Amino acid sequence: MFAIRARRKTVTEKDFLDAVNKVTKGYQKFSATPKYMVYN
């Protein structure tokens, strides 16, 4: 998902770390964020 946004075909370790950080921040702010993440 994040590699597609960056217009790259390969997913690097940084992409996974950014994804984890984004989800953890989402849990802190909104409880419904993971549901929205699925549709993004």
PyMOL Python script that loads the backbone (N, CA, C, O; Angstrom):
from pymol import cmd

cmd.read_pdbstr("""\
ATOM      1  N   MET A   1       0.845  -1.200   0.000  1.00  0.00           N
ATOM      2  CA  MET A   1       0.000   0.000   0.000  1.00  0.00           C
ATOM      3  C   MET A   1       0.879   1.250   0.000  1.00  0.00           C
ATOM      4  O   MET A   1       0.647   2.186  -0.764  1.00  0.00           O
ATOM      5  N   PHE A   2       1.891   1.249   0.868  1.00  0.00           N
ATOM      6  CA  PHE A   2       2.741   2.429   0.956  1.00  0.00           C
ATOM      7  C   PHE A   2       3.709   2.511  -0.219  1.00  0.00           C
ATOM      8  O   PHE A   2       4.100   3.602  -0.635  1.00  0.00           O
ATOM      9  N   ALA A   3       4.091   1.353  -0.751  1.00  0.00           N
ATOM     10  CA  ALA A   3       4.978   1.362  -1.913  1.00  0.00           C
ATOM     11  C   ALA A   3       4.242   1.900  -3.132  1.00  0.00           C
ATOM     12  O   ALA A   3       4.844   2.545  -3.990  1.00  0.00           O
ATOM     13  N   ILE A   4       2.936   1.636  -3.209  1.00  0.00           N
ATOM     14  CA  ILE A   4       2.147   2.129  -4.336  1.00  0.00           C
ATOM     15  C   ILE A   4       2.055   3.649  -4.275  1.00  0.00           C
ATOM     16  O   ILE A   4       2.132   4.317  -5.306  1.00  0.00           O
ATOM     17  N   ARG A   5       1.893   4.196  -3.078  1.00  0.00           N
ATOM     18  CA  ARG A   5       1.808   5.650  -2.937  1.00  0.00           C
ATOM     19  C   ARG A   5       3.121   6.309  -3.328  1.00  0.00           C
ATOM     20  O   ARG A   5       3.131   7.424  -3.850  1.00  0.00           O
ATOM     21  N   ALA A   6       4.226   5.622  -3.075  1.00  0.00           N
ATOM     22  CA  ALA A   6       5.539   6.171  -3.407  1.00  0.00           C
ATOM     23  C   ALA A   6       5.918   5.889  -4.854  1.00  0.00           C
ATOM     24  O   ALA A   6       7.019   6.230  -5.286  1.00  0.00           O
ATOM     25  N   ARG A   7       5.000   5.262  -5.612  1.00  0.00           N
ATOM     26  CA  ARG A   7       5.216   4.932  -7.020  1.00  0.00           C
ATOM     27  C   ARG A   7       6.438   4.038  -7.203  1.00  0.00           C
ATOM     28  O   ARG A   7       7.228   4.241  -8.125  1.00  0.00           O
ATOM     29  N   ARG A   8       6.590   3.046  -6.322  1.00  0.00           N
ATOM     30  CA  ARG A   8       7.667   2.076  -6.452  1.00  0.00           C
ATOM     31  C   ARG A   8       7.078   0.683  -6.423  1.00  0.00           C
ATOM     32  O   ARG A   8       6.048   0.443  -5.793  1.00  0.00           O
ATOM     33  N   LYS A   9       7.744  -0.238  -7.114  1.00  0.00           N
ATOM     34  CA  LYS A   9       7.228  -1.605  -7.171  1.00  0.00           C
ATOM     35  C   LYS A   9       7.783  -2.466  -6.042  1.00  0.00           C
ATOM     36  O   LYS A   9       7.259  -3.544  -5.761  1.00  0.00           O
ATOM     37  N   THR A  10       8.844  -1.986  -5.398  1.00  0.00           N
ATOM     38  CA  THR A  10       9.436  -2.759  -4.310  1.00  0.00           C
ATOM     39  C   THR A  10       9.121  -2.099  -2.977  1.00  0.00           C
ATOM     40  O   THR A  10       9.038  -0.875  -2.883  1.00  0.00           O
ATOM     41  N   VAL A  11       8.948  -2.916  -1.955  1.00  0.00           N
ATOM     42  CA  VAL A  11       8.665  -2.401  -0.618  1.00  0.00           C
ATOM     43  C   VAL A  11       9.918  -2.543   0.231  1.00  0.00           C
ATOM     44  O   VAL A  11      10.446  -3.642   0.397  1.00  0.00           O
ATOM     45  N   THR A  12      10.390  -1.422   0.769  1.00  0.00           N
ATOM     46  CA  THR A  12      11.599  -1.453   1.583  1.00  0.00           C
ATOM     47  C   THR A  12      11.245  -1.576   3.060  1.00  0.00           C
ATOM     48  O   THR A  12      10.077  -1.510   3.443  1.00  0.00           O
ATOM     49  N   GLU A  13      12.268  -1.753   3.874  1.00  0.00           N
ATOM     50  CA  GLU A  13      12.037  -1.864   5.317  1.00  0.00           C
ATOM     51  C   GLU A  13      11.466  -0.565   5.862  1.00  0.00           C
ATOM     52  O   GLU A  13      10.679  -0.573   6.809  1.00  0.00           O
ATOM     53  N   LYS A  14      11.869   0.565   5.255  1.00  0.00           N
ATOM     54  CA  LYS A  14      11.365   1.863   5.701  1.00  0.00           C
ATOM     55  C   LYS A  14       9.859   1.953   5.498  1.00  0.00           C
ATOM     56  O   LYS A  14       9.157   2.554   6.311  1.00  0.00           O
ATOM     57  N   ASP A  15       9.357   1.359   4.418  1.00  0.00           N
ATOM     58  CA  ASP A  15       7.917   1.382   4.168  1.00  0.00           C
ATOM     59  C   ASP A  15       7.170   0.657   5.276  1.00  0.00           C
ATOM     60  O   ASP A  15       6.113   1.109   5.717  1.00  0.00           O
ATOM     61  N   PHE A  16       7.722  -0.479   5.730  1.00  0.00           N
ATOM     62  CA  PHE A  16       7.064  -1.224   6.804  1.00  0.00           C
ATOM     63  C   PHE A  16       7.104  -0.428   8.102  1.00  0.00           C
ATOM     64  O   PHE A  16       6.128  -0.401   8.851  1.00  0.00           O
ATOM     65  N   LEU A  17       8.240   0.222   8.366  1.00  0.00           N
ATOM     66  CA  LEU A  17       8.354   1.007   9.593  1.00  0.00           C
ATOM     67  C   LEU A  17       7.383   2.178   9.555  1.00  0.00           C
ATOM     68  O   LEU A  17       6.741   2.483  10.560  1.00  0.00           O
ATOM     69  N   ASP A  18       7.271   2.834   8.408  1.00  0.00           N
ATOM     70  CA  ASP A  18       6.324   3.942   8.284  1.00  0.00           C
ATOM     71  C   ASP A  18       4.904   3.452   8.467  1.00  0.00           C
ATOM     72  O   ASP A  18       4.084   4.137   9.077  1.00  0.00           O
ATOM     73  N   ALA A  19       4.603   2.274   7.946  1.00  0.00           N
ATOM     74  CA  ALA A  19       3.257   1.721   8.082  1.00  0.00           C
ATOM     75  C   ALA A  19       2.953   1.440   9.543  1.00  0.00           C
ATOM     76  O   ALA A  19       1.862   1.747  10.025  1.00  0.00           O
ATOM     77  N   VAL A  20       3.907   0.860  10.242  1.00  0.00           N
ATOM     78  CA  VAL A  20       3.692   0.555  11.663  1.00  0.00           C
ATOM     79  C   VAL A  20       3.510   1.839  12.459  1.00  0.00           C
ATOM     80  O   VAL A  20       2.630   1.925  13.315  1.00  0.00           O
ATOM     81  N   ASN A  21       4.342   2.835  12.175  1.00  0.00           N
ATOM     82  CA  ASN A  21       4.235   4.100  12.902  1.00  0.00           C
ATOM     83  C   ASN A  21       2.900   4.771  12.630  1.00  0.00           C
ATOM     84  O   ASN A  21       2.301   5.354  13.534  1.00  0.00           O
ATOM     85  N   LYS A  22       2.434   4.693  11.399  1.00  0.00           N
ATOM     86  CA  LYS A  22       1.173   5.331  11.043  1.00  0.00           C
ATOM     87  C   LYS A  22       0.006   4.651  11.754  1.00  0.00           C
ATOM     88  O   LYS A  22      -0.917   5.318  12.220  1.00  0.00           O
ATOM     89  N   VAL A  23       0.052   3.321  11.834  1.00  0.00           N
ATOM     90  CA  VAL A  23      -1.033   2.592  12.489  1.00  0.00           C
ATOM     91  C   VAL A  23      -1.029   2.854  13.989  1.00  0.00           C
ATOM     92  O   VAL A  23      -2.086   3.044  14.591  1.00  0.00           O
ATOM     93  N   THR A  24       0.155   2.864  14.596  1.00  0.00           N
ATOM     94  CA  THR A  24       0.221   3.082  16.040  1.00  0.00           C
ATOM     95  C   THR A  24      -0.256   4.485  16.389  1.00  0.00           C
ATOM     96  O   THR A  24      -0.940   4.673  17.395  1.00  0.00           O
ATOM     97  N   LYS A  25       0.097   5.467  15.574  1.00  0.00           N
ATOM     98  CA  LYS A  25      -0.385   6.827  15.819  1.00  0.00           C
ATOM     99  C   LYS A  25      -1.889   6.888  15.619  1.00  0.00           C
ATOM    100  O   LYS A  25      -2.587   7.617  16.324  1.00  0.00           O
ATOM    101  N   GLY A  26      -2.386   6.120  14.659  1.00  0.00           N
ATOM    102  CA  GLY A  26      -3.822   6.095  14.401  1.00  0.00           C
ATOM    103  C   GLY A  26      -4.578   5.524  15.581  1.00  0.00           C
ATOM    104  O   GLY A  26      -5.653   6.016  15.926  1.00  0.00           O
ATOM    105  N   TYR A  27      -4.030   4.488  16.208  1.00  0.00           N
ATOM    106  CA  TYR A  27      -4.705   3.895  17.363  1.00  0.00           C
ATOM    107  C   TYR A  27      -4.773   4.890  18.509  1.00  0.00           C
ATOM    108  O   TYR A  27      -5.747   4.904  19.262  1.00  0.00           O
ATOM    109  N   GLN A  28      -3.757   5.717  18.648  1.00  0.00           N
ATOM    110  CA  GLN A  28      -3.742   6.686  19.736  1.00  0.00           C
ATOM    111  C   GLN A  28      -4.775   7.782  19.507  1.00  0.00           C
ATOM    112  O   GLN A  28      -5.389   8.265  20.459  1.00  0.00           O
ATOM    113  N   LYS A  29      -4.970   8.175  18.258  1.00  0.00           N
ATOM    114  CA  LYS A  29      -5.887   9.277  17.973  1.00  0.00           C
ATOM    115  C   LYS A  29      -7.318   8.784  17.789  1.00  0.00           C
ATOM    116  O   LYS A  29      -8.233   9.255  18.464  1.00  0.00           O
ATOM    117  N   PHE A  30      -7.509   7.834  16.875  1.00  0.00           N
ATOM    118  CA  PHE A  30      -8.861   7.382  16.570  1.00  0.00           C
ATOM    119  C   PHE A  30      -8.957   5.873  16.697  1.00  0.00           C
ATOM    120  O   PHE A  30      -8.048   5.150  16.287  1.00  0.00           O
ATOM    121  N   SER A  31     -10.046   5.401  17.257  1.00  0.00           N
ATOM    122  CA  SER A  31     -10.236   3.959  17.390  1.00  0.00           C
ATOM    123  C   SER A  31     -10.720   3.364  16.075  1.00  0.00           C
ATOM    124  O   SER A  31     -10.583   2.160  15.857  1.00  0.00           O
ATOM    125  N   ALA A  32     -11.288   4.194  15.189  1.00  0.00           N
ATOM    126  CA  ALA A  32     -11.836   3.699  13.930  1.00  0.00           C
ATOM    127  C   ALA A  32     -10.829   3.832  12.787  1.00  0.00           C
ATOM    128  O   ALA A  32     -11.145   3.483  11.649  1.00  0.00           O
ATOM    129  N   THR A  33      -9.638   4.325  13.066  1.00  0.00           N
ATOM    130  CA  THR A  33      -8.640   4.532  12.018  1.00  0.00           C
ATOM    131  C   THR A  33      -8.303   3.254  11.254  1.00  0.00           C
ATOM    132  O   THR A  33      -8.220   3.296  10.026  1.00  0.00           O
ATOM    133  N   PRO A  34      -8.104   2.115  11.932  1.00  0.00           N
ATOM    134  CA  PRO A  34      -7.778   0.892  11.173  1.00  0.00           C
ATOM    135  C   PRO A  34      -8.842   0.534  10.147  1.00  0.00           C
ATOM    136  O   PRO A  34      -8.521  -0.020   9.095  1.00  0.00           O
ATOM    137  N   LYS A  35     -10.095   0.840  10.434  1.00  0.00           N
ATOM    138  CA  LYS A  35     -11.157   0.555   9.467  1.00  0.00           C
ATOM    139  C   LYS A  35     -10.988   1.429   8.229  1.00  0.00           C
ATOM    140  O   LYS A  35     -11.182   0.965   7.105  1.00  0.00           O
ATOM    141  N   TYR A  36     -10.625   2.699   8.437  1.00  0.00           N
ATOM    142  CA  TYR A  36     -10.413   3.586   7.300  1.00  0.00           C
ATOM    143  C   TYR A  36      -9.160   3.186   6.522  1.00  0.00           C
ATOM    144  O   TYR A  36      -9.120   3.325   5.299  1.00  0.00           O
ATOM    145  N   MET A  37      -8.144   2.694   7.220  1.00  0.00           N
ATOM    146  CA  MET A  37      -6.901   2.302   6.560  1.00  0.00           C
ATOM    147  C   MET A  37      -7.151   1.199   5.538  1.00  0.00           C
ATOM    148  O   MET A  37      -6.483   1.145   4.505  1.00  0.00           O
ATOM    149  N   VAL A  38      -8.103   0.327   5.819  1.00  0.00           N
ATOM    150  CA  VAL A  38      -8.381  -0.778   4.904  1.00  0.00           C
ATOM    151  C   VAL A  38      -8.882  -0.243   3.568  1.00  0.00           C
ATOM    152  O   VAL A  38      -8.563  -0.801   2.518  1.00  0.00           O
ATOM    153  N   TYR A  39      -9.654   0.819   3.599  1.00  0.00           N
ATOM    154  CA  TYR A  39     -10.233   1.342   2.362  1.00  0.00           C
ATOM    155  C   TYR A  39      -9.303   2.323   1.661  1.00  0.00           C
ATOM    156  O   TYR A  39      -9.565   2.724   0.527  1.00  0.00           O
ATOM    157  N   ASN A  40      -8.218   2.713   2.328  1.00  0.00           N
ATOM    158  CA  ASN A  40      -7.252   3.594   1.688  1.00  0.00           C
ATOM    159  C   ASN A  40      -6.200   2.754   0.990  1.00  0.00           C
ATOM    160  O   ASN A  40      -5.280   3.299   0.380  1.00  0.00           O
TER     161      ASN A  40
END
""", "prot")
cmd.dss("prot")
cmd.show_as("cartoon", "prot")
cmd.util.cbc("prot")
cmd.orient("prot")
